[in-house]
Each structure stands twice: as C-alpha cells, then as structure tokens.
C-alpha cells in the first residue's frame, strides 16, 4: 500500500503552535508531488476513530487527506449573508 504522511503546521504568532499529521494513500499521494516545505496549502481531510485490536477500550484517530490546494485558499467560503440586527428572532 502506497502511503505518504505530511505534517501541517498552523501559521500563527502564538507561542505554542499546533500541528497535524495527515496521511495520503494510493493515487492521492500524487497531490503532494509539487508541495515543498514552507508552502501555504489547504488540505481537505476525513477523520475517523478506530479501536485498538490489541488493547480494547483504547482508541486512535485516523486523518486522511483527499484533496489539496496550493496557495492561500483558506478563506471562509461560507454564506456571505450580511448580519442585520433587525433580523433577531426575539
């Protein structure tokens, strides 16, 4: 099975930065062919929890990448509805 793991680090001024290891499998490893250390990328992931087969009651997370975009595409793509105080439900 072909697998490639990348570690994503958040871009922040905070003292303690967070990171996330993301696995890419099979043909999805090709998405990483042009990525270099320090590139700003957006990664789309799936997460799942699995129970250990050898230690019942212990769980671990699986984080798998399925899409990747280079550049600063991390801006929110949510609704652009303007908030209006007049629309309050009370």
GULO-910048 format. One record per atom (N, C-alpha, C, CB): x, y, z; chain; atom name; residue number from 1. Coordinates in Angstrom, 1 decimal, m for minus. Glycine has a CB too. Layout:
<voses>
[vose [X; Y; Z]; 'A'; 'CA'; NUM],
...
</voses>
This chain:
<voses>
[vose [0.8; m1.2; 0.0]; 'A'; 'N'; 1],
[vose [0.0; 0.0; 0.0]; 'A'; 'CA'; 1],
[vose [0.9; 1.2; 0.0]; 'A'; 'C'; 1],
[vose [m1.0; 0.0; 1.2]; 'A'; 'CB'; 1],
[vose [0.7; 2.1; m0.9]; 'A'; 'N'; 2],
[vose [1.4; 3.4; m1.0]; 'A'; 'CA'; 2],
[vose [0.8; 4.4; m0.1]; 'A'; 'C'; 2],
[vose [1.5; 3.9; m2.5]; 'A'; 'CB'; 2],
[vose [1.7; 5.0; 0.8]; 'A'; 'N'; 3],
[vose [1.2; 6.0; 1.8]; 'A'; 'CA'; 3],
[vose [2.3; 7.1; 1.9]; 'A'; 'C'; 3],
[vose [0.9; 5.3; 3.1]; 'A'; 'CB'; 3],
[vose [1.8; 8.3; 2.1]; 'A'; 'N'; 4],
[vose [2.7; 9.4; 2.3]; 'A'; 'CA'; 4],
[vose [2.0; 10.3; 3.4]; 'A'; 'C'; 4],
[vose [3.0; 10.3; 1.1]; 'A'; 'CB'; 4],
[vose [2.8; 10.6; 4.4]; 'A'; 'N'; 5],
[vose [2.3; 11.4; 5.5]; 'A'; 'CA'; 5],
[vose [3.0; 12.8; 5.5]; 'A'; 'C'; 5],
[vose [2.6; 10.8; 6.9]; 'A'; 'CB'; 5],
[vose [2.2; 13.9; 5.6]; 'A'; 'N'; 6],
[vose [2.7; 15.2; 5.8]; 'A'; 'CA'; 6],
[vose [2.3; 15.8; 7.1]; 'A'; 'C'; 6],
[vose [2.2; 16.1; 4.6]; 'A'; 'CB'; 6],
[vose [3.1; 16.7; 7.6]; 'A'; 'N'; 7],
[vose [2.7; 17.4; 8.9]; 'A'; 'CA'; 7],
[vose [2.4; 18.8; 8.6]; 'A'; 'C'; 7],
[vose [3.9; 17.3; 9.9]; 'A'; 'CB'; 7],
[vose [1.2; 19.2; 8.9]; 'A'; 'N'; 8],
[vose [0.7; 20.6; 8.7]; 'A'; 'CA'; 8],
[vose [0.9; 21.4; 10.0]; 'A'; 'C'; 8],
[vose [m0.8; 20.6; 8.3]; 'A'; 'CB'; 8],
[vose [1.5; 22.5; 9.8]; 'A'; 'N'; 9],
[vose [1.6; 23.4; 11.0]; 'A'; 'CA'; 9],
[vose [0.9; 24.7; 10.7]; 'A'; 'C'; 9],
[vose [3.2; 23.8; 11.3]; 'A'; 'CB'; 9],
[vose [0.1; 25.2; 11.8]; 'A'; 'N'; 10],
[vose [m0.6; 26.4; 11.6]; 'A'; 'CA'; 10],
[vose [0.3; 27.6; 11.5]; 'A'; 'C'; 10],
[vose [m1.6; 26.5; 12.7]; 'A'; 'CB'; 10],
[vose [m0.2; 28.6; 10.7]; 'A'; 'N'; 11],
[vose [0.6; 29.8; 10.5]; 'A'; 'CA'; 11],
[vose [0.0; 30.8; 11.5]; 'A'; 'C'; 11],
[vose [0.5; 30.3; 9.1]; 'A'; 'CB'; 11],
[vose [0.7; 31.1; 12.6]; 'A'; 'N'; 12],
[vose [0.2; 31.9; 13.7]; 'A'; 'CA'; 12],
[vose [1.4; 32.5; 14.4]; 'A'; 'C'; 12],
[vose [m0.7; 31.1; 14.6]; 'A'; 'CB'; 12],
[vose [1.1; 33.6; 15.2]; 'A'; 'N'; 13],
[vose [2.1; 34.2; 16.0]; 'A'; 'CA'; 13],
[vose [2.1; 33.7; 17.4]; 'A'; 'C'; 13],
[vose [1.9; 35.7; 16.0]; 'A'; 'CB'; 13],
[vose [1.2; 32.7; 17.7]; 'A'; 'N'; 14],
[vose [1.1; 32.2; 19.1]; 'A'; 'CA'; 14],
[vose [2.4; 31.5; 19.5]; 'A'; 'C'; 14],
[vose [m0.1; 31.2; 19.2]; 'A'; 'CB'; 14],
[vose [2.7; 31.5; 20.7]; 'A'; 'N'; 15],
[vose [3.9; 30.8; 21.2]; 'A'; 'CA'; 15],
[vose [3.9; 29.3; 21.0]; 'A'; 'C'; 15],
[vose [4.0; 31.1; 22.7]; 'A'; 'CB'; 15],
[vose [2.7; 28.7; 21.2]; 'A'; 'N'; 16],
[vose [2.6; 27.2; 21.1]; 'A'; 'CA'; 16],
[vose [1.8; 26.9; 19.8]; 'A'; 'C'; 16],
[vose [2.0; 26.6; 22.3]; 'A'; 'CB'; 16],
[vose [2.5; 26.5; 18.8]; 'A'; 'N'; 17],
[vose [1.8; 26.2; 17.5]; 'A'; 'CA'; 17],
[vose [1.4; 24.8; 17.5]; 'A'; 'C'; 17],
[vose [2.8; 26.5; 16.3]; 'A'; 'CB'; 17],
[vose [0.3; 24.6; 16.8]; 'A'; 'N'; 18],
[vose [m0.2; 23.2; 16.7]; 'A'; 'CA'; 18],
[vose [0.2; 22.6; 15.4]; 'A'; 'C'; 18],
[vose [m1.8; 23.2; 16.8]; 'A'; 'CB'; 18],
[vose [0.1; 21.3; 15.3]; 'A'; 'N'; 19],
[vose [0.4; 20.5; 14.1]; 'A'; 'CA'; 19],
[vose [m0.6; 19.4; 13.9]; 'A'; 'C'; 19],
[vose [1.9; 20.0; 14.1]; 'A'; 'CB'; 19],
[vose [m0.6; 18.9; 12.7]; 'A'; 'N'; 20],
[vose [m1.5; 17.8; 12.4]; 'A'; 'CA'; 20],
[vose [m0.8; 16.9; 11.3]; 'A'; 'C'; 20],
[vose [m2.9; 18.3; 11.9]; 'A'; 'CB'; 20],
[vose [m0.7; 15.6; 11.6]; 'A'; 'N'; 21],
[vose [m0.2; 14.7; 10.6]; 'A'; 'CA'; 21],
[vose [m1.3; 14.1; 9.8]; 'A'; 'C'; 21],
[vose [0.6; 13.5; 11.4]; 'A'; 'CB'; 21],
[vose [m1.2; 14.2; 8.5]; 'A'; 'N'; 22],
[vose [m2.2; 13.8; 7.6]; 'A'; 'CA'; 22],
[vose [m1.7; 12.8; 6.6]; 'A'; 'C'; 22],
[vose [m2.8; 15.0; 6.8]; 'A'; 'CB'; 22],
[vose [m2.4; 11.6; 6.5]; 'A'; 'N'; 23],
[vose [m1.9; 10.6; 5.6]; 'A'; 'CA'; 23],
[vose [m2.6; 10.7; 4.3]; 'A'; 'C'; 23],
[vose [m2.2; 9.2; 6.2]; 'A'; 'CB'; 23],
[vose [m1.9; 10.4; 3.2]; 'A'; 'N'; 24],
[vose [m2.4; 10.3; 1.8]; 'A'; 'CA'; 24],
[vose [m2.1; 8.9; 1.3]; 'A'; 'C'; 24],
[vose [m1.8; 11.4; 0.9]; 'A'; 'CB'; 24],
[vose [m3.1; 8.3; 0.7]; 'A'; 'N'; 25],
[vose [m3.0; 6.9; 0.2]; 'A'; 'CA'; 25],
[vose [m3.1; 6.8; m1.3]; 'A'; 'C'; 25],
[vose [m4.0; 6.0; 0.9]; 'A'; 'CB'; 25],
[vose [m2.5; 5.8; m1.8]; 'A'; 'N'; 26],
[vose [m2.6; 5.4; m3.2]; 'A'; 'CA'; 26],
[vose [m2.4; 6.6; m4.2]; 'A'; 'C'; 26],
[vose [m3.9; 4.7; m3.5]; 'A'; 'CB'; 26],
[vose [m3.4; 6.8; m5.1]; 'A'; 'N'; 27],
[vose [m3.3; 7.9; m6.1]; 'A'; 'CA'; 27],
[vose [m3.3; 9.3; m5.5]; 'A'; 'C'; 27],
[vose [m4.4; 7.8; m7.1]; 'A'; 'CB'; 27],
[vose [m3.8; 9.4; m4.2]; 'A'; 'N'; 28],
[vose [m3.8; 10.7; m3.6]; 'A'; 'CA'; 28],
[vose [m2.4; 11.2; m3.2]; 'A'; 'C'; 28],
[vose [m4.7; 10.6; m2.3]; 'A'; 'CB'; 28],
[vose [m1.4; 10.3; m3.2]; 'A'; 'N'; 29],
[vose [m0.1; 10.8; m2.9]; 'A'; 'CA'; 29],
[vose [0.5; 11.7; m4.0]; 'A'; 'C'; 29],
[vose [0.9; 9.6; m2.7]; 'A'; 'CB'; 29],
[vose [m0.1; 11.6; m5.2]; 'A'; 'N'; 30],
[vose [0.3; 12.4; m6.3]; 'A'; 'CA'; 30],
[vose [0.0; 13.9; m6.1]; 'A'; 'C'; 30],
[vose [m0.3; 11.9; m7.6]; 'A'; 'CB'; 30],
[vose [m1.0; 14.2; m5.2]; 'A'; 'N'; 31],
[vose [m1.4; 15.5; m4.9]; 'A'; 'CA'; 31],
[vose [m0.2; 16.3; m4.2]; 'A'; 'C'; 31],
[vose [m2.6; 15.6; m4.0]; 'A'; 'CB'; 31],
[vose [0.7; 15.6; m3.6]; 'A'; 'N'; 32],
[vose [1.8; 16.2; m2.9]; 'A'; 'CA'; 32],
[vose [3.0; 16.3; m3.7]; 'A'; 'C'; 32],
[vose [2.1; 15.4; m1.6]; 'A'; 'CB'; 32],
[vose [3.0; 16.0; m4.9]; 'A'; 'N'; 33],
[vose [4.3; 16.0; m5.7]; 'A'; 'CA'; 33],
[vose [4.9; 17.4; m5.9]; 'A'; 'C'; 33],
[vose [4.0; 15.4; m7.1]; 'A'; 'CB'; 33],
[vose [4.2; 18.4; m5.9]; 'A'; 'N'; 34],
[vose [4.7; 19.8; m6.0]; 'A'; 'CA'; 34],
[vose [4.8; 20.6; m4.7]; 'A'; 'C'; 34],
[vose [3.9; 20.5; m7.0]; 'A'; 'CB'; 34],
[vose [4.5; 19.9; m3.6]; 'A'; 'N'; 35],
[vose [4.5; 20.6; m2.3]; 'A'; 'CA'; 35],
[vose [5.9; 20.6; m1.7]; 'A'; 'C'; 35],
[vose [3.5; 20.0; m1.3]; 'A'; 'CB'; 35],
[vose [6.3; 21.8; m1.3]; 'A'; 'N'; 36],
[vose [7.6; 22.0; m0.7]; 'A'; 'CA'; 36],
[vose [7.5; 22.5; 0.8]; 'A'; 'C'; 36],
[vose [8.5; 23.0; m1.5]; 'A'; 'CB'; 36],
[vose [8.4; 22.2; 1.6]; 'A'; 'N'; 37],
[vose [8.4; 22.7; 3.0]; 'A'; 'CA'; 37],
[vose [8.2; 24.2; 3.0]; 'A'; 'C'; 37],
[vose [9.7; 22.3; 3.8]; 'A'; 'CB'; 37],
[vose [7.3; 24.7; 3.7]; 'A'; 'N'; 38],
[vose [7.0; 26.1; 3.8]; 'A'; 'CA'; 38],
[vose [5.9; 26.6; 2.9]; 'A'; 'C'; 38],
[vose [8.3; 26.9; 3.5]; 'A'; 'CB'; 38],
[vose [5.4; 25.8; 2.0]; 'A'; 'N'; 39],
[vose [4.3; 26.2; 1.1]; 'A'; 'CA'; 39],
[vose [3.1; 26.3; 1.9]; 'A'; 'C'; 39],
[vose [4.1; 25.1; 0.0]; 'A'; 'CB'; 39],
[vose [2.2; 27.3; 1.5]; 'A'; 'N'; 40],
[vose [0.9; 27.5; 2.2]; 'A'; 'CA'; 40],
[vose [m0.1; 26.7; 1.4]; 'A'; 'C'; 40],
[vose [0.6; 29.0; 2.2]; 'A'; 'CB'; 40],
[vose [m0.7; 25.7; 2.0]; 'A'; 'N'; 41],
[vose [m1.7; 24.9; 1.3]; 'A'; 'CA'; 41],
[vose [m2.9; 24.7; 2.2]; 'A'; 'C'; 41],
[vose [m1.0; 23.5; 1.1]; 'A'; 'CB'; 41],
[vose [m4.0; 24.3; 1.5]; 'A'; 'N'; 42],
[vose [m5.3; 24.0; 2.1]; 'A'; 'CA'; 42],
[vose [m5.5; 22.5; 1.9]; 'A'; 'C'; 42],
[vose [m6.5; 24.8; 1.6]; 'A'; 'CB'; 42],
[vose [m5.7; 21.7; 2.9]; 'A'; 'N'; 43],
[vose [m5.9; 20.3; 2.8]; 'A'; 'CA'; 43],
[vose [m7.3; 19.9; 3.3]; 'A'; 'C'; 43],
[vose [m4.8; 19.5; 3.6]; 'A'; 'CB'; 43],
[vose [m8.0; 19.1; 2.5]; 'A'; 'N'; 44],
[vose [m9.3; 18.7; 2.9]; 'A'; 'CA'; 44],
[vose [m9.1; 17.2; 3.5]; 'A'; 'C'; 44],
[vose [m10.3; 18.7; 1.7]; 'A'; 'CB'; 44],
[vose [m9.7; 17.0; 4.6]; 'A'; 'N'; 45],
[vose [m9.5; 15.7; 5.3]; 'A'; 'CA'; 45],
[vose [m10.7; 15.0; 5.7]; 'A'; 'C'; 45],
[vose [m8.6; 16.0; 6.6]; 'A'; 'CB'; 45],
[vose [m10.6; 13.7; 5.9]; 'A'; 'N'; 46],
[vose [m11.6; 12.9; 6.6]; 'A'; 'CA'; 46],
[vose [m11.0; 12.4; 7.9]; 'A'; 'C'; 46],
[vose [m12.0; 11.7; 5.6]; 'A'; 'CB'; 46],
[vose [m11.8; 12.3; 8.9]; 'A'; 'N'; 47],
[vose [m11.3; 11.8; 10.2]; 'A'; 'CA'; 47],
[vose [m12.2; 10.6; 10.6]; 'A'; 'C'; 47],
[vose [m11.3; 12.9; 11.3]; 'A'; 'CB'; 47],
[vose [m11.6; 9.7; 11.3]; 'A'; 'N'; 48],
[vose [m12.3; 8.6; 11.9]; 'A'; 'CA'; 48],
[vose [m11.6; 8.1; 13.1]; 'A'; 'C'; 48],
[vose [m12.6; 7.4; 10.9]; 'A'; 'CB'; 48],
[vose [m12.3; 7.5; 14.0]; 'A'; 'N'; 49],
[vose [m11.7; 6.9; 15.2]; 'A'; 'CA'; 49],
[vose [m11.8; 5.4; 15.1]; 'A'; 'C'; 49],
[vose [m12.5; 7.4; 16.5]; 'A'; 'CB'; 49],
[vose [m10.7; 4.8; 15.5]; 'A'; 'N'; 50],
[vose [m10.6; 3.3; 15.4]; 'A'; 'CA'; 50],
[vose [m10.2; 2.8; 16.8]; 'A'; 'C'; 50],
[vose [m9.5; 2.9; 14.4]; 'A'; 'CB'; 50],
[vose [m10.8; 1.6; 17.2]; 'A'; 'N'; 51],
[vose [m10.5; 1.0; 18.4]; 'A'; 'CA'; 51],
[vose [m9.3; 0.0; 18.2]; 'A'; 'C'; 51],
[vose [m11.7; 0.2; 19.0]; 'A'; 'CB'; 51],
[vose [m8.4; 0.0; 19.1]; 'A'; 'N'; 52],
[vose [m7.2; m0.8; 19.0]; 'A'; 'CA'; 52],
[vose [m7.6; m2.3; 19.1]; 'A'; 'C'; 52],
[vose [m6.2; m0.5; 20.2]; 'A'; 'CB'; 52],
[vose [m7.1; m3.1; 18.2]; 'A'; 'N'; 53],
[vose [m7.4; m4.5; 18.2]; 'A'; 'CA'; 53],
[vose [m6.7; m5.3; 19.3]; 'A'; 'C'; 53],
[vose [m7.0; m5.2; 16.8]; 'A'; 'CB'; 53],
[vose [m5.6; m4.8; 19.7]; 'A'; 'N'; 54],
[vose [m4.8; m5.5; 20.8]; 'A'; 'CA'; 54],
[vose [m5.1; m4.9; 22.2]; 'A'; 'C'; 54],
[vose [m3.3; m5.3; 20.5]; 'A'; 'CB'; 54],
[vose [m5.7; m3.7; 22.3]; 'A'; 'N'; 55],
[vose [m6.0; m3.1; 23.6]; 'A'; 'CA'; 55],
[vose [m7.4; m2.6; 23.5]; 'A'; 'C'; 55],
[vose [m5.0; m2.0; 23.9]; 'A'; 'CB'; 55],
[vose [m8.4; m3.4; 23.7]; 'A'; 'N'; 56],
[vose [m9.8; m2.9; 23.7]; 'A'; 'CA'; 56],
[vose [m10.0; m1.8; 24.7]; 'A'; 'C'; 56],
[vose [m10.7; m4.1; 24.0]; 'A'; 'CB'; 56],
[vose [m10.8; m0.8; 24.3]; 'A'; 'N'; 57],
[vose [m11.0; 0.3; 25.1]; 'A'; 'CA'; 57],
[vose [m10.1; 1.5; 24.8]; 'A'; 'C'; 57],
[vose [m10.9; 0.0; 26.5]; 'A'; 'CB'; 57],
[vose [m9.0; 1.2; 24.0]; 'A'; 'N'; 58],
[vose [m8.1; 2.3; 23.6]; 'A'; 'CA'; 58],
[vose [m8.4; 2.7; 22.1]; 'A'; 'C'; 58],
[vose [m6.6; 1.8; 23.7]; 'A'; 'CB'; 58],
[vose [m8.4; 3.9; 21.8]; 'A'; 'N'; 59],
[vose [m8.8; 4.4; 20.5]; 'A'; 'CA'; 59],
[vose [m7.7; 5.3; 19.9]; 'A'; 'C'; 59],
[vose [m10.1; 5.2; 20.6]; 'A'; 'CB'; 59],
[vose [m7.7; 5.4; 18.6]; 'A'; 'N'; 60],
[vose [m6.7; 6.3; 17.9]; 'A'; 'CA'; 60],
[vose [m7.5; 6.9; 16.8]; 'A'; 'C'; 60],
[vose [m5.4; 5.6; 17.5]; 'A'; 'CB'; 60],
[vose [m7.0; 8.1; 16.4]; 'A'; 'N'; 61],
[vose [m7.6; 8.8; 15.2]; 'A'; 'CA'; 61],
[vose [m6.9; 8.5; 13.9]; 'A'; 'C'; 61],
[vose [m7.6; 10.3; 15.5]; 'A'; 'CB'; 61],
[vose [m7.6; 8.5; 12.9]; 'A'; 'N'; 62],
[vose [m7.1; 8.4; 11.5]; 'A'; 'CA'; 62],
[vose [m7.4; 9.6; 10.8]; 'A'; 'C'; 62],
[vose [m7.6; 7.1; 10.8]; 'A'; 'CB'; 62],
[vose [m6.5; 10.4; 10.2]; 'A'; 'N'; 63],
[vose [m6.7; 11.6; 9.5]; 'A'; 'CA'; 63],
[vose [m6.2; 11.4; 8.1]; 'A'; 'C'; 63],
[vose [m6.0; 12.8; 10.2]; 'A'; 'CB'; 63],
[vose [m7.1; 11.4; 7.1]; 'A'; 'N'; 64],
[vose [m6.7; 11.1; 5.7]; 'A'; 'CA'; 64],
[vose [m7.0; 12.3; 4.8]; 'A'; 'C'; 64],
[vose [m7.4; 9.8; 5.3]; 'A'; 'CB'; 64],
[vose [m6.1; 12.7; 4.0]; 'A'; 'N'; 65],
[vose [m6.3; 13.8; 3.1]; 'A'; 'CA'; 65],
[vose [m6.9; 13.2; 1.8]; 'A'; 'C'; 65],
[vose [m5.0; 14.5; 2.8]; 'A'; 'CB'; 65],
[vose [m7.8; 14.0; 1.2]; 'A'; 'N'; 66],
[vose [m8.4; 13.6; m0.1]; 'A'; 'CA'; 66],
[vose [m8.3; 14.6; m1.1]; 'A'; 'C'; 66],
[vose [m9.8; 13.1; 0.1]; 'A'; 'CB'; 66],
[vose [m8.0; 15.9; m0.7]; 'A'; 'N'; 67],
[vose [m7.9; 17.0; m1.7]; 'A'; 'CA'; 67],
[vose [m6.9; 18.0; m1.1]; 'A'; 'C'; 67],
[vose [m9.2; 17.7; m2.0]; 'A'; 'CB'; 67],
[vose [m6.1; 18.7; m2.0]; 'A'; 'N'; 68],
[vose [m5.2; 19.6; m1.6]; 'A'; 'CA'; 68],
[vose [m5.1; 20.8; m2.6]; 'A'; 'C'; 68],
[vose [m3.8; 19.0; m1.4]; 'A'; 'CB'; 68],
[vose [m5.1; 22.0; m2.1]; 'A'; 'N'; 69],
[vose [m4.9; 23.2; m2.9]; 'A'; 'CA'; 69],
[vose [m3.7; 24.0; m2.5]; 'A'; 'C'; 69],
[vose [m6.2; 24.0; m2.9]; 'A'; 'CB'; 69],
[vose [m2.9; 24.4; m3.4]; 'A'; 'N'; 70],
[vose [m1.8; 25.3; m3.1]; 'A'; 'CA'; 70],
[vose [m2.2; 26.7; m3.1]; 'A'; 'C'; 70],
[vose [m0.6; 25.1; m4.1]; 'A'; 'CB'; 70],
[vose [m1.6; 27.5; m2.2]; 'A'; 'N'; 71],
[vose [m1.9; 29.0; m2.1]; 'A'; 'CA'; 71],
[vose [m2.8; 29.2; m0.9]; 'A'; 'C'; 71],
[vose [m2.6; 29.4; m3.4]; 'A'; 'CB'; 71],
[vose [m3.2; 30.5; m0.8]; 'A'; 'N'; 72],
[vose [m3.9; 30.9; 0.4]; 'A'; 'CA'; 72],
[vose [m5.4; 30.8; 0.1]; 'A'; 'C'; 72],
[vose [m3.6; 32.4; 0.7]; 'A'; 'CB'; 72],
[vose [m5.9; 29.5; m0.1]; 'A'; 'N'; 73],
[vose [m7.3; 29.3; m0.3]; 'A'; 'CA'; 73],
[vose [m8.1; 29.0; 0.9]; 'A'; 'C'; 73],
[vose [m7.5; 28.1; m1.3]; 'A'; 'CB'; 73],
[vose [m7.5; 29.4; 2.1]; 'A'; 'N'; 74],
[vose [m8.2; 29.0; 3.3]; 'A'; 'CA'; 74],
[vose [m9.2; 30.0; 3.8]; 'A'; 'C'; 74],
[vose [m7.1; 28.9; 4.4]; 'A'; 'CB'; 74],
[vose [m9.5; 31.1; 3.0]; 'A'; 'N'; 75],
[vose [m10.6; 32.0; 3.5]; 'A'; 'CA'; 75],
[vose [m11.9; 31.3; 3.5]; 'A'; 'C'; 75],
[vose [m10.7; 33.2; 2.5]; 'A'; 'CB'; 75],
[vose [m12.7; 31.7; 4.4]; 'A'; 'N'; 76],
[vose [m14.0; 31.0; 4.6]; 'A'; 'CA'; 76],
[vose [m14.9; 31.2; 3.3]; 'A'; 'C'; 76],
[vose [m14.8; 31.6; 5.8]; 'A'; 'CB'; 76],
[vose [m15.5; 30.1; 2.9]; 'A'; 'N'; 77],
[vose [m16.3; 30.1; 1.8]; 'A'; 'CA'; 77],
[vose [m17.8; 30.0; 2.2]; 'A'; 'C'; 77],
[vose [m16.0; 28.9; 0.8]; 'A'; 'CB'; 77],
[vose [m18.1; 30.4; 3.4]; 'A'; 'N'; 78],
[vose [m19.4; 30.2; 3.9]; 'A'; 'CA'; 78],
[vose [m20.4; 31.3; 3.3]; 'A'; 'C'; 78],
[vose [m19.4; 30.4; 5.4]; 'A'; 'CB'; 78],
[vose [m21.5; 31.4; 3.9]; 'A'; 'N'; 79],
[vose [m22.5; 32.3; 3.4]; 'A'; 'CA'; 79],
[vose [m22.0; 33.7; 3.5]; 'A'; 'C'; 79],
[vose [m23.8; 32.1; 4.1]; 'A'; 'CB'; 79],
[vose [m22.3; 34.5; 2.5]; 'A'; 'N'; 80],
[vose [m21.9; 35.9; 2.6]; 'A'; 'CA'; 80],
[vose [m23.1; 36.8; 3.1]; 'A'; 'C'; 80],
[vose [m21.4; 36.4; 1.3]; 'A'; 'CB'; 80],
[vose [m24.1; 36.2; 3.7]; 'A'; 'N'; 81],
[vose [m25.3; 37.0; 4.1]; 'A'; 'CA'; 81],
[vose [m24.8; 38.0; 5.2]; 'A'; 'C'; 81],
[vose [m26.3; 36.1; 4.7]; 'A'; 'CB'; 81],
[vose [m25.2; 39.2; 5.0]; 'A'; 'N'; 82],
[vose [m24.8; 40.3; 5.9]; 'A'; 'CA'; 82],
[vose [m25.7; 40.2; 7.2]; 'A'; 'C'; 82],
[vose [m25.0; 41.7; 5.2]; 'A'; 'CB'; 82],
[vose [m25.0; 40.3; 8.3]; 'A'; 'N'; 83],
[vose [m25.7; 40.2; 9.6]; 'A'; 'CA'; 83],
[vose [m26.5; 41.5; 9.7]; 'A'; 'C'; 83],
[vose [m24.7; 40.0; 10.7]; 'A'; 'CB'; 83],
[vose [m27.7; 41.4; 10.2]; 'A'; 'N'; 84],
[vose [m28.5; 42.6; 10.4]; 'A'; 'CA'; 84],
[vose [m29.2; 42.4; 11.8]; 'A'; 'C'; 84],
[vose [m29.6; 42.7; 9.3]; 'A'; 'CB'; 84],
[vose [m29.0; 43.4; 12.7]; 'A'; 'N'; 85],
[vose [m29.6; 43.3; 14.0]; 'A'; 'CA'; 85],
[vose [m31.2; 43.3; 13.9]; 'A'; 'C'; 85],
[vose [m29.2; 44.5; 14.8]; 'A'; 'CB'; 85],
[vose [m31.8; 43.7; 12.8]; 'A'; 'N'; 86],
[vose [m33.2; 43.8; 12.7]; 'A'; 'CA'; 86],
[vose [m33.8; 42.4; 12.5]; 'A'; 'C'; 86],
[vose [m33.6; 44.6; 11.6]; 'A'; 'CB'; 86],
[vose [m33.0; 41.4; 12.2]; 'A'; 'N'; 87],
[vose [m33.4; 40.0; 11.9]; 'A'; 'CA'; 87],
[vose [m33.4; 39.1; 13.1]; 'A'; 'C'; 87],
[vose [m32.6; 39.4; 10.8]; 'A'; 'CB'; 87],
[vose [m33.3; 39.7; 14.3]; 'A'; 'N'; 88],
[vose [m33.2; 38.9; 15.6]; 'A'; 'CA'; 88],
[vose [m34.5; 38.2; 15.8]; 'A'; 'C'; 88],
[vose [m32.8; 39.8; 16.8]; 'A'; 'CB'; 88],
[vose [m34.5; 36.9; 16.2]; 'A'; 'N'; 89],
[vose [m35.7; 36.2; 16.4]; 'A'; 'CA'; 89],
[vose [m36.5; 36.6; 17.7]; 'A'; 'C'; 89],
[vose [m35.4; 34.7; 16.5]; 'A'; 'CB'; 89],
[vose [m36.1; 37.6; 18.4]; 'A'; 'N'; 90],
[vose [m36.9; 38.0; 19.6]; 'A'; 'CA'; 90],
[vose [m37.1; 39.5; 19.7]; 'A'; 'C'; 90],
[vose [m36.1; 37.5; 20.9]; 'A'; 'CB'; 90],
</voses>
